[in-house]
Amino acid sequence: MFYSTPKTFKSRKKIRKIQEKGMARHVKMVRKKSKFFAQHWKGVADEDWRRFPVVNKEMMMEHLQDYITVDLDVESAKSLALQSERSRDFRSTLKGYTVGFSSGTSGARGMHIVSQAEQDRWAGYMLARGLDGSILGKHTIGLFLRANSNTYESVSSSRIRFQFFDLMRPLKDLVAELMLNPPDVLIAPPSILRYLADEHISINFRKIVSVAEVLTPLDRSIVEDHFQCTVHQFYTSTEGEIAATCEHGTLHLNEEIMVVEKEWIDEERGMFHPIISDFMRTTQPMIRYRQNDILVLKKDPCPCGDARTAIEEIMGRQDDVFEFMSTSGTTELVVPDLIRRATLQISDRIDSYFVEQISHDQIDLMIRPHVKTPDMSGFDRLWASKDLIPPQLNFVEYNHRPSATKMRRIRRSFRREGSVQTPLE
């Protein structure tokens, strides 16, 4: 996959040819092997796949057992994924398949099930887009992530080495390890990159890649100014590898492996919801899958000349980093993904939630539906793993109503000490 991943495409005609051939083959396989899609597409011919009914995360999770194309027990997969999250050991597989939970940014937790072949493709794609150097050279890639993956373990070698920085651990420990043995390439969420910049951590990375959270123009500017290099992005999710940046830092949709249709929100401003059809994703198909993210098309051509669609911005929810006091008296930051996951462990019935940190030792939680006996073990493990003084958790009445205000499920409503207040805060 490393050698077969083109850096650029010069022709939209070539892209469309790859897409049509890929979808024709893929749709036939999925209809044959997935009970869900065989019923979902009933009455619509394979060649009319653009007329297939749209699917989303809720629909996928409700029918996951019939949705997948392989003989795998979904309940066993969920148990393994939960066990891996709690033990922090992500090496276990189920019949050779890697399983895991998504972050639940949209309010409901999704799940990914991938084969070894799919992992290998992803690893090759990541190396092709992330190294900016010869695969024959020596590279050390630092990964600040919530969970490790068999993907990284599978491509490690004497020349390519991965350093996993587990975000469940205290941030000060991770930074100390980072400075002791700096990697060539740093892959981390924007909240971590911003923290390193605010703390004036001086490391000369060959490349920095933002992942997992929305990279705002403000954060990007500050991080690039501090590290004196372009911040690149991987726009990936449970649904697949959707976009990556070129040498100019512009996001381009990965249209050589998927078709991205546009559900327009504001066509004049170029704002749309992506509906993706990934013809390389075989175990857990993503065909006409609607995402809640809002993408904005880039109006001016990218200097790189790539014919793949260029994206100006991903308008996702701007989560806030929470700030707590540690047992040693220092300030510790906790990235939103960890708060989100602890919240979702309160109950497997949660279909919507909002979490607001109102002070260093107070957090308000709104969850729906109401839970009589909430499971707070996820938060207990989080506080213990980072040596934090547990804040008070207040369950407040769920009263959210849609409005013109940008929705933020994880929000810190007080100013961080020593930080500059941003318009989004």
Steps between C-alpha positions, in 0.01 A plus 500: 500500500796734560618481140146491354384815681538786249617835630279688253239441230514726197164404349143485632429255217753254642353535849146433373620193308657356818185576699255345253705182467549477876133554584376251236714225655433601860120527482468147360709357785319693775152411373602132501664491845306753712144412601433861596602650167328227300172612661588871511564509124205284403347617173801712396746364242874489569577754226256743663694501828477880523128443564561266796340630823746687723625336821640657817670398824178427691372275223833322470531433873139381529552240227873436541472120518333486157689805374849345492608264221685245714404226746574678827296526821445872561430463872832320543668776303348766728617312809853477362506870409383598848754269663779653289398852601504412868828304491671740253623192312377523141683202353215247527300411191182301435548237229780718365289818490590813695204660679453826687262780592486843342518813711127576488541864394148512357342372820481130419796263512587314181720199445760393248578145388793465260689210346876461482495589129309821576750586772788447260338733245450767765860465618631538145277802443614664823867446424460625142326818617682547828868428454602754236808290447622167369345191658852355487625765739476492878199665655362541851131594520353628827129434551301688767179297494227375731555141386783311338431283197618177347544703181808674636641182648464323166717746306769556763842390383869571549456808281154622603427526871187625674493664843154481657413772752187384683278800569353321800831566680602831665597752235813612685635144480429480129674831431803392702525183290453700182787734583726215610465318168342729235350333190551624143126517430240603760137390459269648766165671564494882465446538877833324562681698230367823647609394849854428378510842334360681806757325718778607260617143442792538258538196274587509130247259349540415132122482467198567721162340427177599674243224559181409691370853573410809299807709425389862523679773301607664827659184642663422170654846481639487854641147461658577164651821631650322801640195320578686177350234275173427323241311704357223281175313562358151475122523487413150615216349698328170566362538149840498331794707377312791347765765426863595546707809435738556209840670528325837516291398800173480303258218580409288197226237509629145446290453189720217373349273769154650548226707342400806702155637412391839633186564700498877468443718802593823323616439143594863444740487796615148411373341823380139491460174688709224338331178393780250455520175305831329575564224246807371687320439832378140486439370855278785618374666181457875473273557201298821479584560865403848619729678744404783732818693431472821303764547232576819309629483143815690412412760237847566360705223331773349715854576373580126514282442193326194646166428330352355819244728667663752733345587837538842657383402847339228710235673707466250782411565861765699679561298815686645793786352696406454866732621776533332841728498803721195554566342839851653487356851468574556131256580221411212267320525167262231377409480133128496410507147361574356844211694658272387220586133545460507877158659451389231256595230750236632743240299311473315170159666452633854463388654171600860572716685750663832586786546745608841628790570732395809695805518730812300585298277734147511354356324195139509384366197310186484289416154372200356322317285596514538876703226676391393848824317585778658294829312458772753590788253476621659176554833674654327804756330275571826320569695822720218635695455177606864499536542879228765511300637792152375402268791416137508604269362231156660492218339301279780372168483318531437127362815337691542176312646206641550149595860424724707277778467755771252405444181700785385723443182695819534702550854624720681750329823598775665705824652380812286521760649729779672311329460162375750245124499466391401150177595321379141539547510873 
